[in-house]
Amino acid sequence: MAAFFNKRNIVVGFILLAVIFPFITRNDYFLHVMTLAFIWMIAVYGLNLLAGYTGYLSLAHAGFFAIGAYAFGLLTVKAGFGFWPAFLLAPIITTAMGFLIGLIALRTKEHFFAIYTLCVGYIIYLVIDKWEGLTGGVRGLIGIPAPSSIGPLTLSTPIAQYYFVFVILLLVIFVIYRIIHSLTGRTFIAIRNSEELALSLGISTTKNKLISFVLSTFFAGIAGVLYACFIRFIGPDIGNLNITFDLLTYMIVGGIGTMSGPIVGTLLIVWLSQNLQFLQDYRMLIFGPLLTLMVIFSPRGISGLFALWSAKRTRKLKPKTSNVEEQA
């Protein structure tokens, strides 16, 4: 039973469920919610790479999500770019902005870094909200194009868009997995565990923190682009601090620093929110204490709790196994 809840089985189970989900439900609204959940997962994976594996909490993540969405919207609506050129260019613009901001932000550490990125995120929100000539201000951007066809494949139906976002999510999970299990990923973890020790081992912490920060903004940009072309209307609210809070909730509840955490946390909170829409005005009062309890009693979230339970169960079974072998 314990082995069933390991991170590989959770991810594989999620993939199988996601593939058959459109055949289980014929409700377009459920497909809409699930597609949005996939987009949030991509953003959470980016945040988790920086906060969970490198140990630096960025509170500007929603700002970079908004930059990706607005970059795509402005390129298609105002600059006249086609869907696919804008789709490729918008995350690059987000990454470039992340690189420039990261050069300054990563001169700070720990809570100073979080405070600095909080200010950066709010500045991004203000720029989007007040620069009406460029972003449309509170009116937002309307008429963002939906995904265009890829040869004979059309992406105009809800099911096609669902699988389109799902495939990109799988690519993101694969890339994140490869990064975490590479030398670079081990370096991120070393910085998280002890930056001073990493420095003493000759690791360039500044360079590796910048790489992690830039990769995090890249995935936020991808999520923003997908959100823009899926919803087809964006406003300044997508860069609000509430979005960062939501992403943090998904990550911490699911399991910070785990591969399956973004999936578990996002699915749980998104569908819980859908079933508690009548309490939408009190969501902060509900999820705030939930987040606090998770941080106190299960710092690594639901995935980490299952991993801890599995490890304890394995340790209890080992003495029994050894005793049986000795008697034999």
C-alpha angles and dihedrals in degrees: 000000000000092000089056091068098053116127095255093054092047092053093044091047090050092051093050092047092048092051094053097035096095089053092050094052128034091189112117090202092061089049089051092052093046092049090052089049089055090052092051090049091058090052091046092051088056092049091045092054090059102033101029101039104024099032099233117122113211116199091184094072094108088051092058089045087056092046090056092048095046093043089056093043095049093045093053103033102036107017096043097233120158120251099258098043089050091044090057097039100048096065089047090054089049091050092050090052089047091052093052094046092043092056088064101030095055092059084079127065141213114337092002088060091050092050092047093050090046088058091046091051091051092048090052089051092050092049091052093045098046104033095082095164091063108024101025091243116229090351090065127194120309130189099038107168122250119235110295125224124282103216107296092351114097120202098191099102124080091242092051091049090047092056092041092058091040093055091051089049090053090051090051092050090049093049092047090049092051091047094050093048094046129087089261091055091049087052091053090052091048089054090049093051096046124345092189092053090047089053091050089054090057097256115151096231095180093055094045094046089052091050090051092047093049092047089050091054090046092058090044088053092051090051090049092051092050090048092051096049092042099048093030092206127073133182136180091270092080088071093048122122088245089071090053089050090051092050091048090050092051091049099045097042092047095043129284113231094019131109095225096041098088090052096047096042096044095047093046097048096039094052092040089053090050091054093046099047091129087067094049093120090056098044093116090053090052103040096036095066090039090056091047092051091049092051092049102041103024111020092177094050130227095321091049091048092054090046091051092047091049092050092050091048091050091051091051093050095049097071091049091051093049092049091053090050092050092051090049 
